[in-house]
Amino acid sequence: MKARNAVVVLLAVFCLVALCTAPSHAAIAEYVCTVEEVGPSGNNATTPVYYVSLSSTDAGWPGPGNIIKCKIDPARGKEYLAAALTAVASGKTAKVKCNVDLGLPLVTSFSVMK
């Protein structure tokens, strides 16, 4: 009986260690992107949500030329929205940090390239 309990405890510890050290598929990466579209999402005036549609040919981007709609971080919404509009108006590319593996990726950094 003691051997069975020891095996169960070792198995539980092994599972916990495996779960805690498993690589995360939600890693944020940086991409050089072309801004295809920018705008608000929904009509909530108190907490507007902005999005940006991006395309890239960088490694890790799901399919060259694929356009992905990304949510802009609400804490920096107006700042990133202004940068995205600048990129669209000037035809420049942007350096963006986001996770394209998520259903609706969240942009956590956005800057227009020179």
C-alpha positions as a Markdown table, in Angstrom:
| # | Residue | x | y | z |
|---|---|---|---|---|
| 1 | Met | 0.0 | 0.0 | 0.0 |
| 2 | Lys | 2.9 | 2.4 | 0.8 |
| 3 | Ala | 4.4 | 1.8 | -2.6 |
| 4 | Arg | 1.2 | 2.6 | -4.3 |
| 5 | Asn | 0.8 | 5.9 | -2.4 |
| 6 | Ala | 4.4 | 6.8 | -3.2 |
| 7 | Val | 3.8 | 6.2 | -6.9 |
| 8 | Val | 0.6 | 8.3 | -6.8 |
| 9 | Val | 2.5 | 11.1 | -5.1 |
| 10 | Leu | 5.4 | 11.0 | -7.5 |
| 11 | Leu | 3.0 | 11.0 | -10.5 |
| 12 | Ala | 1.1 | 14.0 | -9.1 |
| 13 | Val | 4.4 | 15.9 | -8.5 |
| 14 | Phe | 5.6 | 15.0 | -12.0 |
| 15 | Cys | 2.4 | 16.3 | -13.5 |
| 16 | Leu | 2.6 | 19.6 | -11.6 |
| 17 | Val | 6.2 | 20.1 | -12.6 |
| 18 | Ala | 5.3 | 19.4 | -16.3 |
| 19 | Leu | 2.4 | 21.8 | -16.2 |
| 20 | Cys | 4.4 | 24.6 | -14.6 |
| 21 | Thr | 7.4 | 24.3 | -16.9 |
| 22 | Ala | 5.5 | 23.7 | -20.2 |
| 23 | Pro | 6.3 | 26.3 | -22.8 |
| 24 | Ser | 3.7 | 28.9 | -23.3 |
| 25 | His | 2.2 | 29.3 | -26.8 |
| 26 | Ala | 1.1 | 32.8 | -25.9 |
| 27 | Ala | 4.5 | 34.4 | -26.4 |
| 28 | Ile | 4.5 | 38.0 | -27.5 |
| 29 | Ala | 6.7 | 38.6 | -30.5 |
| 30 | Glu | 7.8 | 41.7 | -32.4 |
| 31 | Tyr | 6.9 | 42.1 | -36.1 |
| 32 | Val | 7.5 | 44.7 | -38.8 |
| 33 | Cys | 4.0 | 45.2 | -40.2 |
| 34 | Thr | 2.0 | 47.1 | -42.8 |
| 35 | Val | -1.1 | 48.8 | -41.3 |
| 36 | Glu | -4.0 | 47.9 | -43.5 |
| 37 | Glu | -6.9 | 49.3 | -41.5 |
| 38 | Val | -7.5 | 51.2 | -38.2 |
| 39 | Gly | -10.6 | 52.0 | -36.3 |
| 40 | Pro | -12.9 | 51.6 | -33.3 |
| 41 | Ser | -14.7 | 48.4 | -32.5 |
| 42 | Gly | -18.2 | 48.6 | -31.2 |
| 43 | Asn | -20.0 | 51.8 | -30.0 |
| 44 | Asn | -19.2 | 51.9 | -26.3 |
| 45 | Ala | -18.4 | 55.6 | -25.7 |
| 46 | Thr | -17.2 | 55.2 | -22.1 |
| 47 | Thr | -14.4 | 52.7 | -22.9 |
| 48 | Pro | -13.8 | 52.6 | -26.6 |
| 49 | Val | -12.0 | 49.6 | -28.0 |
| 50 | Tyr | -9.7 | 50.2 | -31.0 |
| 51 | Tyr | -8.4 | 47.7 | -33.5 |
| 52 | Val | -5.7 | 47.6 | -36.2 |
| 53 | Ser | -5.5 | 45.2 | -39.1 |
| 54 | Leu | -1.9 | 44.2 | -39.8 |
| 55 | Ser | 0.0 | 42.2 | -42.4 |
| 56 | Ser | 3.6 | 41.1 | -42.3 |
| 57 | Thr | 6.2 | 38.9 | -44.0 |
| 58 | Asp | 8.2 | 38.4 | -40.9 |
| 59 | Ala | 9.0 | 34.9 | -39.7 |
| 60 | Gly | 6.4 | 33.7 | -37.2 |
| 61 | Trp | 3.6 | 35.6 | -38.9 |
| 62 | Pro | 0.9 | 33.1 | -39.9 |
| 63 | Gly | 1.1 | 33.1 | -43.6 |
| 64 | Pro | 2.8 | 35.8 | -45.7 |
| 65 | Gly | 0.4 | 38.6 | -46.6 |
| 66 | Asn | -2.3 | 37.4 | -44.2 |
| 67 | Ile | -4.1 | 40.3 | -42.6 |
| 68 | Ile | -4.8 | 39.9 | -38.9 |
| 69 | Lys | -7.2 | 42.0 | -36.9 |
| 70 | Cys | -5.6 | 42.9 | -33.5 |
| 71 | Lys | -7.0 | 44.7 | -30.5 |
| 72 | Ile | -5.1 | 47.7 | -29.3 |
| 73 | Asp | -4.2 | 47.7 | -25.6 |
| 74 | Pro | -6.9 | 49.9 | -23.9 |
| 75 | Ala | -4.3 | 51.5 | -21.5 |
| 76 | Arg | -2.5 | 53.0 | -24.5 |
| 77 | Gly | -5.4 | 53.1 | -26.9 |
| 78 | Lys | -5.2 | 56.7 | -28.1 |
| 79 | Glu | -1.4 | 56.7 | -28.4 |
| 80 | Tyr | -1.3 | 53.5 | -30.5 |
| 81 | Leu | -4.3 | 54.6 | -32.5 |
| 82 | Ala | -2.5 | 57.9 | -33.4 |
| 83 | Ala | 0.6 | 55.9 | -34.3 |
| 84 | Ala | -1.4 | 53.5 | -36.5 |
| 85 | Leu | -3.1 | 56.4 | -38.3 |
| 86 | Thr | 0.2 | 58.1 | -38.9 |
| 87 | Ala | 1.6 | 54.8 | -40.4 |
| 88 | Val | -1.5 | 54.6 | -42.7 |
| 89 | Ala | -1.3 | 58.2 | -43.7 |
| 90 | Ser | 2.4 | 58.2 | -44.4 |
| 91 | Gly | 2.6 | 54.7 | -46.0 |
| 92 | Lys | 5.3 | 53.7 | -43.4 |
| 93 | Thr | 5.6 | 50.4 | -41.7 |
| 94 | Ala | 5.2 | 49.8 | -38.0 |
| 95 | Lys | 7.1 | 47.8 | -35.4 |
| 96 | Val | 4.4 | 46.0 | -33.4 |
| 97 | Lys | 4.5 | 43.6 | -30.4 |
| 98 | Cys | 1.6 | 41.2 | -30.2 |
| 99 | Asn | 0.7 | 37.5 | -30.1 |
| 100 | Val | -0.7 | 36.3 | -33.4 |
| 101 | Asp | -1.5 | 32.9 | -31.9 |
| 102 | Leu | -4.5 | 34.3 | -30.0 |
| 103 | Gly | -8.0 | 34.6 | -31.4 |
| 104 | Leu | -7.9 | 38.4 | -31.2 |
| 105 | Pro | -4.3 | 39.4 | -30.6 |
| 106 | Leu | -3.6 | 42.2 | -28.2 |
| 107 | Val | -1.0 | 44.9 | -29.4 |
| 108 | Thr | 1.2 | 45.7 | -26.5 |
| 109 | Ser | 3.7 | 48.0 | -28.3 |
| 110 | Phe | 3.3 | 50.0 | -31.5 |
| 111 | Ser | 5.8 | 52.4 | -33.1 |
| 112 | Val | 6.0 | 53.8 | -36.6 |
| 113 | Met | 9.3 | 53.1 | -38.4 |
| 114 | Lys | 11.4 | 55.8 | -40.0 |
